[in-house]
Amino acid sequence: MNWLEAPHYSCIRSDAKSKNGAPMVKKTYQVLMIEGSPYLRVIAEDGHPLAAARAQEEEQKLQKEIARRSHESPRERRKRMASYNEDRNRDHAMLAELSEAFDYVVLGEQQMGDKAVWVLEGKPRPGYVPRTREAKVLSGMNVKFWIDKATYQWVRVEAEVMQPVTLYGAIAKVGPGTRFMLEQEPVAGGVWLPKRFTMKVNASALGFLHENTLEDESYSNYRFAAPAVHTADVSGSSVEKASAGLQ
């Protein structure tokens, strides 16, 4: 249900990214559903709302994109939607693989905020065969789930690579220390959507190219979105209020 309902919601997304120890690059977006797929409008950088000139530039880009999507041909629309759904399907498939790739044990119970949860730990299941190329990394991971006892929804999932995993033949390798964490929360009507996603990657390619990346994404201000977005739906005042709420 959550996967089906997610495209009907817009939100505010804050990103922080760093590569190989460089300073974090921070941006905040208003994520708008326009004609069936998302558009990311920049509303803040490094924790500060955009200056007037930059805000106007983003407004012009938004209006241009609204016009483009409203006049695209059926073929162009199918191509845009196919690209969006391909990304969604890949992410959904990876989460679904978590139930197949691990054997789980219940570690106990905890309190997370106002939610009582069960804590489950998973270790790679012997004989597991990944269904996708991306899922191969699961064979070297341990995973933990925090499950809401009232709704049986997962509140948090963490995974960490415990042994090196080779991908794409022998071209790339994901090393120990790679980990990710995903949290979700109830939004409305029993729908749970992402709250925060963090990922730390320790990887190498061709045996000598090493890369360490850190990503942190947070999501807030979910709102049910109409099938199409028009100029009146994205007024400057609403953007200012949304960005102010993230500071």
C-alpha positions as CSV (number, residue, x, y, z in Angstrom):
1,M,0.0,0.0,0.0
2,N,2.8,2.5,0.9
3,W,4.5,1.8,-2.4
4,L,1.3,2.4,-4.4
5,E,0.4,5.6,-2.5
6,A,3.8,7.3,-2.4
7,P,3.4,9.0,-5.9
8,H,0.4,10.8,-4.6
9,Y,2.4,12.9,-2.1
10,S,4.6,15.9,-2.4
11,C,7.0,16.8,0.4
12,I,10.1,18.8,1.5
13,R,13.4,16.9,1.0
14,S,16.7,18.0,2.6
15,D,20.0,16.5,1.2
16,A,23.5,16.5,2.6
17,K,26.2,14.8,0.5
18,S,30.0,14.4,0.9
19,K,32.6,12.5,-1.2
20,N,36.0,11.4,-0.1
21,G,36.0,13.6,3.0
22,A,35.0,16.9,1.2
23,P,32.7,19.3,3.1
24,M,29.0,18.4,3.0
25,V,27.0,19.9,0.2
26,K,23.5,20.7,1.5
27,K,20.3,21.5,-0.5
28,T,16.6,21.6,0.3
29,Y,14.0,20.8,-2.3
30,Q,10.3,21.1,-2.6
31,V,9.3,17.8,-4.2
32,L,6.3,18.4,-6.5
33,M,4.3,15.8,-8.3
34,I,3.8,17.2,-11.8
35,E,1.8,15.2,-14.3
36,G,2.5,12.0,-12.6
37,S,6.3,12.2,-11.7
38,P,8.3,14.3,-9.3
39,Y,10.1,17.6,-9.9
40,L,12.7,18.9,-7.4
41,R,12.5,22.6,-6.9
42,V,15.5,24.0,-4.9
43,I,14.3,26.2,-2.1
44,A,17.4,26.4,0.2
45,E,21.2,25.9,0.0
46,D,23.5,25.3,3.0
47,G,20.6,25.8,5.4
48,H,19.6,29.2,4.0
49,P,16.6,30.1,1.8
50,L,17.6,31.2,-1.7
51,A,18.3,34.8,-2.5
52,A,15.6,36.6,-4.4
53,A,17.4,36.3,-7.8
54,R,18.0,32.5,-7.3
55,A,14.5,32.0,-6.1
56,Q,13.2,33.7,-9.3
57,E,15.4,31.5,-11.4
58,E,14.0,28.4,-9.8
59,E,10.5,29.7,-10.3
60,Q,11.1,30.2,-14.0
61,K,12.6,26.7,-14.3
62,L,9.5,25.3,-12.5
63,Q,7.0,27.1,-14.8
64,K,9.0,26.0,-17.9
65,E,8.8,22.4,-16.7
66,I,5.1,22.6,-16.0
67,A,4.5,23.9,-19.5
68,R,6.8,21.3,-21.0
69,R,5.0,18.4,-19.3
70,S,1.6,19.7,-20.0
71,H,2.4,19.8,-23.8
72,E,4.4,16.6,-24.2
73,S,3.4,14.0,-26.6
74,P,2.0,10.6,-25.4
75,R,5.4,9.0,-26.4
76,E,7.3,11.6,-24.4
77,R,5.0,11.1,-21.4
78,R,5.4,7.3,-21.5
79,K,9.2,7.6,-21.6
80,R,9.2,10.0,-18.6
81,M,6.9,7.8,-16.6
82,A,8.8,4.7,-17.5
83,S,12.0,6.2,-16.2
84,Y,10.3,7.3,-12.9
85,N,8.7,3.8,-12.4
86,E,11.9,2.0,-13.2
87,D,13.7,3.8,-10.3
88,R,10.7,3.1,-8.0
89,N,10.5,-0.6,-9.0
90,R,14.2,-1.1,-8.4
91,D,14.0,0.4,-4.9
92,H,10.9,-1.6,-4.1
93,A,12.5,-4.8,-5.4
94,M,15.5,-4.2,-3.2
95,L,13.4,-3.8,-0.1
96,A,11.4,-6.9,-1.0
97,E,14.6,-8.9,-1.3
98,L,15.3,-8.2,2.4
99,S,12.7,-10.8,3.3
100,E,14.3,-13.4,1.1
101,A,18.0,-12.8,1.7
102,F,18.1,-13.2,5.5
103,D,17.2,-15.5,8.3
104,Y,15.7,-13.5,11.2
105,V,15.6,-13.8,15.0
106,V,13.8,-11.5,17.4
107,L,16.3,-9.8,19.7
108,G,13.7,-8.2,22.0
109,E,11.4,-5.2,22.4
110,Q,12.2,-1.4,22.5
111,Q,10.4,1.9,22.7
112,M,11.1,4.3,19.8
113,G,9.5,7.6,20.5
114,D,5.8,6.9,21.1
115,K,6.0,3.4,19.4
116,A,6.6,0.1,21.0
117,V,8.6,-2.0,18.6
118,W,10.1,-5.5,18.1
119,V,13.8,-5.6,17.1
120,L,14.7,-8.3,14.5
121,E,18.2,-9.2,13.3
122,G,18.9,-10.8,10.0
123,K,22.0,-12.7,8.8
124,P,22.6,-13.9,5.2
125,R,20.5,-17.0,4.4
126,P,22.6,-19.9,3.1
127,G,22.0,-20.6,-0.5
128,Y,20.3,-17.2,-1.2
129,V,20.5,-16.3,-4.9
130,P,20.0,-12.6,-5.6
131,R,17.2,-11.8,-8.1
132,T,18.9,-8.6,-9.3
133,R,22.4,-7.3,-9.8
134,E,21.9,-4.7,-7.1
135,A,20.7,-7.2,-4.6
136,K,24.0,-9.1,-4.7
137,V,25.4,-6.8,-2.1
138,L,22.9,-8.3,0.4
139,S,24.9,-11.5,0.5
140,G,27.6,-9.8,2.5
141,M,25.3,-7.8,4.9
142,N,23.8,-8.0,8.3
143,V,20.4,-6.3,8.8
144,K,18.2,-5.1,11.6
145,F,14.5,-4.2,11.6
146,W,12.4,-2.2,14.1
147,I,8.8,-3.3,13.7
148,D,5.9,-1.3,15.1
149,K,3.9,-3.7,17.3
150,A,0.6,-1.8,16.7
151,T,0.6,-1.8,12.9
152,Y,3.4,-4.3,11.9
153,Q,5.0,-1.6,9.8
154,W,8.7,-1.3,9.9
155,V,9.9,1.9,11.6
156,R,13.6,1.6,10.9
157,V,15.9,-0.7,9.0
158,E,19.7,-0.7,9.2
159,A,22.1,-2.8,7.1
160,E,25.9,-3.0,7.1
161,V,28.4,-4.8,4.8
162,M,30.4,-7.3,6.9
163,Q,32.5,-8.8,4.2
164,P,33.5,-7.5,0.7
165,V,31.1,-8.0,-2.1
166,T,32.2,-8.0,-5.8
167,L,29.8,-6.4,-8.3
168,Y,29.8,-6.2,-12.1
169,G,32.1,-9.1,-12.6
170,A,35.4,-8.0,-10.9
171,I,35.1,-4.3,-11.8
172,A,33.7,-3.0,-8.5
173,K,33.8,-4.0,-4.9
174,V,31.7,-2.8,-1.9
175,G,33.8,-3.1,1.3
176,P,33.1,-3.5,5.0
177,G,31.9,-0.3,6.6
178,T,29.3,0.3,3.9
179,R,26.0,0.8,5.6
180,F,22.5,2.3,5.2
181,M,19.6,3.3,7.4
182,L,16.1,4.1,6.4
183,E,13.3,5.3,8.6
184,Q,9.6,5.8,7.8
185,E,6.6,7.3,9.6
186,P,2.8,7.4,9.3
187,V,1.6,10.2,7.1
188,A,-2.2,9.8,6.8
189,G,-4.8,7.1,6.5
190,G,-2.4,4.3,7.4
191,V,0.2,5.3,4.7
192,W,3.8,5.2,5.9
193,L,6.4,7.2,3.9
194,P,10.2,7.8,4.2
195,K,11.4,10.0,7.0
196,R,15.1,9.7,6.7
197,F,17.7,7.8,4.6
198,T,21.4,7.7,5.3
199,M,24.1,5.8,3.3
200,K,27.8,5.5,3.8
201,V,29.6,3.7,1.0
202,N,33.1,2.3,1.0
203,A,33.8,1.1,-2.5
204,S,36.5,0.6,-5.1
205,A,36.6,0.1,-8.8
206,L,39.2,-1.7,-11.0
207,G,41.2,-2.4,-7.9
208,F,42.6,1.1,-7.4
209,L,39.9,3.7,-7.6
210,H,38.6,4.2,-4.1
211,E,35.5,6.2,-3.1
212,N,34.0,7.0,0.2
213,T,30.6,8.8,0.0
214,L,28.1,9.9,2.7
215,E,24.5,10.8,2.0
216,D,21.8,12.0,4.3
217,E,18.3,12.7,3.2
218,S,15.3,13.8,5.3
219,Y,11.7,14.1,4.3
220,S,8.9,16.2,5.9
221,N,5.8,18.3,5.2
222,Y,4.0,15.5,3.3
223,R,0.9,16.7,1.4
224,F,-1.5,14.9,-0.8
225,A,-0.8,16.0,-4.4
226,A,-3.2,16.6,-7.2
227,P,-2.5,14.7,-10.5
228,A,-1.2,17.9,-12.0
229,V,0.4,21.0,-10.6
230,H,-0.5,24.5,-11.8
231,T,1.0,27.9,-11.1
232,A,-1.4,28.7,-8.3
233,D,-0.3,25.5,-6.4
234,V,3.3,26.6,-6.0
235,S,3.1,30.2,-4.7
236,G,6.2,31.8,-3.2
237,S,4.5,32.1,0.2
238,S,4.0,28.3,0.5
239,V,7.7,27.7,-0.5
240,E,8.9,30.2,2.1
241,K,6.8,28.6,4.8
242,A,8.1,25.1,3.9
243,S,11.7,26.2,3.8
244,A,11.4,28.1,7.1
245,G,10.0,25.0,8.8
246,L,13.2,23.1,8.0
247,Q,15.7,25.6,9.5
